[in-house]
Amino acid sequence: MADVSLLETPARVIHSHDGVALVEADYGGGCGSGVCATGGCGAALLAQLFTRTPRGPLEVIDALGTRSGERVVVGVEQGSVLSASLLVYLLPLMLLLAGAVAARHVLGGDTTAALGALLGLAIGWWLARRLNRRRSPRPRILRRL
């Protein structure tokens, strides 16, 4: 299977069971680590996309049957990362603007517009998180190191 435009990052397997592994990515190396996607390094992008904290574990598909402690390379399709990024950044911004304009138009006043913007931002953030969980790109273990 030819992997087209994958973002890759090295990781360590924490736990593996029934085709799913919990890994901790090595974000420190960046593009200097030698494991880069075509046209750029994806380690920091993977860290931001799949974890709430910079060092949090990541659940990935494990078709290789890895064991705890093994070093692996985790990859995700570049296009899915781009679409997820657009969703989590663009949707809240659009709803922020729509909330401000709608509140100003309906109720008038700058304070009302600011409150409408905050409400739109909160709804956009909540909706983006919900949609991104459903369509989140499925990272997978590509190979052992």
Short mmCIF file of the C-alpha atoms (twelve columns), coordinates in Angstrom:
data_MODEL
# 
_entry.id   MODEL 
# 
loop_
_atom_site.group_PDB 
_atom_site.id 
_atom_site.type_symbol 
_atom_site.label_atom_id 
_atom_site.label_alt_id 
_atom_site.label_comp_id 
_atom_site.label_asym_id 
_atom_site.label_seq_id 
_atom_site.Cartn_x 
_atom_site.Cartn_y 
_atom_site.Cartn_z 
_atom_site.pdbx_PDB_model_num 
ATOM 1   C CA . MET A 1   0.000   0.000  0.000  1 
ATOM 2   C CA . ALA A 2   1.543   3.303  -1.078 1 
ATOM 3   C CA . ASP A 3   1.282   6.001  1.579  1 
ATOM 4   C CA . VAL A 4   0.441   9.283  -0.111 1 
ATOM 5   C CA . SER A 5   1.467   12.481 1.694  1 
ATOM 6   C CA . LEU A 6   1.707   11.173 5.217  1 
ATOM 7   C CA . LEU A 7   2.793   13.234 8.185  1 
ATOM 8   C CA . GLU A 8   5.005   11.043 10.351 1 
ATOM 9   C CA . THR A 9   6.439   11.238 13.848 1 
ATOM 10  C CA . PRO A 10  8.392   8.818  16.033 1 
ATOM 11  C CA . ALA A 11  6.644   7.470  19.126 1 
ATOM 12  C CA . ARG A 12  6.922   4.945  21.960 1 
ATOM 13  C CA . VAL A 13  4.177   2.360  22.553 1 
ATOM 14  C CA . ILE A 14  2.709   2.625  26.043 1 
ATOM 15  C CA . HIS A 15  0.072   -0.107 25.692 1 
ATOM 16  C CA . SER A 16  -1.276  -2.227 22.840 1 
ATOM 17  C CA . HIS A 17  -4.385  -4.408 22.721 1 
ATOM 18  C CA . ASP A 18  -6.668  -5.752 19.960 1 
ATOM 19  C CA . GLY A 19  -5.312  -3.652 17.090 1 
ATOM 20  C CA . VAL A 20  -5.240  -0.371 19.001 1 
ATOM 21  C CA . ALA A 21  -2.141  1.093  20.643 1 
ATOM 22  C CA . LEU A 22  -1.648  3.939  23.057 1 
ATOM 23  C CA . VAL A 23  1.545   5.787  22.095 1 
ATOM 24  C CA . GLU A 24  3.437   8.810  23.342 1 
ATOM 25  C CA . ALA A 25  4.904   10.815 20.475 1 
ATOM 26  C CA . ASP A 26  8.413   12.225 20.577 1 
ATOM 27  C CA . TYR A 27  7.734   15.874 19.698 1 
ATOM 28  C CA . GLY A 28  11.078  17.264 20.744 1 
ATOM 29  C CA . GLY A 29  13.026  16.484 17.586 1 
ATOM 30  C CA . GLY A 30  10.942  18.349 15.056 1 
ATOM 31  C CA . CYS A 31  12.254  18.294 11.502 1 
ATOM 32  C CA . GLY A 32  15.756  17.720 12.817 1 
ATOM 33  C CA . SER A 33  14.733  14.224 13.911 1 
ATOM 34  C CA . GLY A 34  14.944  12.940 10.342 1 
ATOM 35  C CA . VAL A 35  11.349  11.696 10.286 1 
ATOM 36  C CA . CYS A 36  9.572   14.319 8.236  1 
ATOM 37  C CA . ALA A 37  6.730   14.370 5.783  1 
ATOM 38  C CA . THR A 38  7.324   15.518 2.242  1 
ATOM 39  C CA . GLY A 39  7.530   19.286 2.323  1 
ATOM 40  C CA . GLY A 40  7.637   19.704 6.089  1 
ATOM 41  C CA . CYS A 41  7.697   18.175 9.535  1 
ATOM 42  C CA . GLY A 42  4.441   16.957 11.007 1 
ATOM 43  C CA . ALA A 43  5.448   16.220 14.607 1 
ATOM 44  C CA . ALA A 44  4.197   19.466 16.129 1 
ATOM 45  C CA . LEU A 45  1.028   19.385 14.032 1 
ATOM 46  C CA . LEU A 46  0.253   15.855 15.181 1 
ATOM 47  C CA . ALA A 47  0.831   16.917 18.778 1 
ATOM 48  C CA . GLN A 48  -1.629  19.802 18.501 1 
ATOM 49  C CA . LEU A 49  -4.247  17.856 16.572 1 
ATOM 50  C CA . PHE A 50  -4.521  14.703 18.631 1 
ATOM 51  C CA . THR A 51  -3.724  15.622 22.208 1 
ATOM 52  C CA . ARG A 52  -5.040  18.065 24.748 1 
ATOM 53  C CA . THR A 53  -1.621  18.422 26.325 1 
ATOM 54  C CA . PRO A 54  1.695   18.523 24.451 1 
ATOM 55  C CA . ARG A 55  2.838   15.232 25.984 1 
ATOM 56  C CA . GLY A 56  -0.464  13.353 26.196 1 
ATOM 57  C CA . PRO A 57  -0.880  9.807  24.869 1 
ATOM 58  C CA . LEU A 58  -2.368  9.183  21.431 1 
ATOM 59  C CA . GLU A 59  -4.617  6.281  20.438 1 
ATOM 60  C CA . VAL A 60  -3.608  4.825  17.062 1 
ATOM 61  C CA . ILE A 61  -4.423  1.866  14.830 1 
ATOM 62  C CA . ASP A 62  -1.890  -0.933 15.401 1 
ATOM 63  C CA . ALA A 63  -1.857  -3.408 12.516 1 
ATOM 64  C CA . LEU A 64  1.702   -4.534 13.384 1 
ATOM 65  C CA . GLY A 65  0.930   -6.050 16.786 1 
ATOM 66  C CA . THR A 66  3.407   -3.938 18.741 1 
ATOM 67  C CA . ARG A 67  4.293   -4.357 22.416 1 
ATOM 68  C CA . SER A 68  4.763   -1.872 25.246 1 
ATOM 69  C CA . GLY A 69  8.067   -0.003 25.082 1 
ATOM 70  C CA . GLU A 70  8.646   -0.443 21.337 1 
ATOM 71  C CA . ARG A 71  9.658   2.601  19.265 1 
ATOM 72  C CA . VAL A 72  7.497   3.116  16.187 1 
ATOM 73  C CA . VAL A 73  6.631   5.652  13.503 1 
ATOM 74  C CA . VAL A 74  3.058   6.974  13.606 1 
ATOM 75  C CA . GLY A 75  1.512   8.551  10.524 1 
ATOM 76  C CA . VAL A 76  -1.639  10.327 9.445  1 
ATOM 77  C CA . GLU A 77  -2.780  11.530 6.029  1 
ATOM 78  C CA . GLN A 78  -1.800  15.124 5.358  1 
ATOM 79  C CA . GLY A 79  -5.152  16.026 3.790  1 
ATOM 80  C CA . SER A 80  -7.096  14.903 6.838  1 
ATOM 81  C CA . VAL A 81  -4.882  17.057 9.066  1 
ATOM 82  C CA . LEU A 82  -5.577  20.079 6.863  1 
ATOM 83  C CA . SER A 83  -9.347  19.548 6.860  1 
ATOM 84  C CA . ALA A 84  -9.399  19.030 10.642 1 
ATOM 85  C CA . SER A 85  -7.340  22.207 11.107 1 
ATOM 86  C CA . LEU A 86  -9.747  24.198 8.970  1 
ATOM 87  C CA . LEU A 87  -12.667 22.845 10.963 1 
ATOM 88  C CA . VAL A 88  -11.285 23.667 14.407 1 
ATOM 89  C CA . TYR A 89  -10.026 27.139 13.456 1 
ATOM 90  C CA . LEU A 90  -12.433 28.388 10.806 1 
ATOM 91  C CA . LEU A 91  -15.790 27.283 12.240 1 
ATOM 92  C CA . PRO A 92  -15.388 29.074 15.608 1 
ATOM 93  C CA . LEU A 93  -14.120 32.203 13.847 1 
ATOM 94  C CA . MET A 94  -17.062 32.241 11.440 1 
ATOM 95  C CA . LEU A 95  -19.558 31.769 14.273 1 
ATOM 96  C CA . LEU A 96  -17.829 34.488 16.319 1 
ATOM 97  C CA . LEU A 97  -18.352 36.957 13.459 1 
ATOM 98  C CA . ALA A 98  -21.892 35.749 12.765 1 
ATOM 99  C CA . GLY A 99  -22.802 36.054 16.452 1 
ATOM 100 C CA . ALA A 100 -21.462 39.607 16.623 1 
ATOM 101 C CA . VAL A 101 -23.247 40.728 13.455 1 
ATOM 102 C CA . ALA A 102 -26.540 39.040 14.379 1 
ATOM 103 C CA . ALA A 103 -26.568 40.421 17.933 1 
ATOM 104 C CA . ARG A 104 -25.719 43.923 16.708 1 
ATOM 105 C CA . HIS A 105 -28.379 43.787 13.985 1 
ATOM 106 C CA . VAL A 106 -31.160 42.366 16.182 1 
ATOM 107 C CA . LEU A 107 -30.502 44.089 19.506 1 
ATOM 108 C CA . GLY A 108 -28.094 46.900 18.618 1 
ATOM 109 C CA . GLY A 109 -25.151 48.210 20.626 1 
ATOM 110 C CA . ASP A 110 -21.505 47.339 20.993 1 
ATOM 111 C CA . THR A 111 -21.919 45.455 24.259 1 
ATOM 112 C CA . THR A 112 -24.570 43.244 22.726 1 
ATOM 113 C CA . ALA A 113 -22.336 42.627 19.710 1 
ATOM 114 C CA . ALA A 114 -19.468 41.604 22.006 1 
ATOM 115 C CA . LEU A 115 -21.710 39.213 23.921 1 
ATOM 116 C CA . GLY A 116 -23.027 37.794 20.638 1 
ATOM 117 C CA . ALA A 117 -19.437 37.287 19.482 1 
ATOM 118 C CA . LEU A 118 -18.562 35.411 22.682 1 
ATOM 119 C CA . LEU A 119 -21.656 33.255 22.383 1 
ATOM 120 C CA . GLY A 120 -20.881 32.508 18.725 1 
ATOM 121 C CA . LEU A 121 -17.291 31.632 19.611 1 
ATOM 122 C CA . ALA A 122 -18.389 29.284 22.392 1 
ATOM 123 C CA . ILE A 123 -20.906 27.535 20.128 1 
ATOM 124 C CA . GLY A 124 -18.315 27.312 17.333 1 
ATOM 125 C CA . TRP A 125 -15.691 25.842 19.649 1 
ATOM 126 C CA . TRP A 126 -18.145 23.267 21.047 1 
ATOM 127 C CA . LEU A 127 -19.421 22.322 17.582 1 
ATOM 128 C CA . ALA A 128 -15.901 22.038 16.123 1 
ATOM 129 C CA . ARG A 129 -14.795 19.727 18.941 1 
ATOM 130 C CA . ARG A 130 -17.857 17.554 18.467 1 
ATOM 131 C CA . LEU A 131 -17.503 17.342 14.684 1 
ATOM 132 C CA . ASN A 132 -13.756 16.755 14.873 1 
ATOM 133 C CA . ARG A 133 -14.227 13.766 17.206 1 
ATOM 134 C CA . ARG A 134 -16.530 12.123 14.681 1 
ATOM 135 C CA . ARG A 135 -14.373 12.694 11.619 1 
ATOM 136 C CA . SER A 136 -10.984 12.799 13.257 1 
ATOM 137 C CA . PRO A 137 -8.261  11.341 11.051 1 
ATOM 138 C CA . ARG A 138 -7.198  7.912  12.240 1 
ATOM 139 C CA . PRO A 139 -3.450  7.874  12.872 1 
ATOM 140 C CA . ARG A 140 -1.753  4.490  12.524 1 
ATOM 141 C CA . ILE A 141 1.534   2.811  13.256 1 
ATOM 142 C CA . LEU A 142 3.466   2.625  10.006 1 
ATOM 143 C CA . ARG A 143 6.607   0.741  11.049 1 
ATOM 144 C CA . ARG A 144 8.901   -0.161 13.916 1 
ATOM 145 C CA . LEU A 145 12.099  1.788  14.525 1 
# 
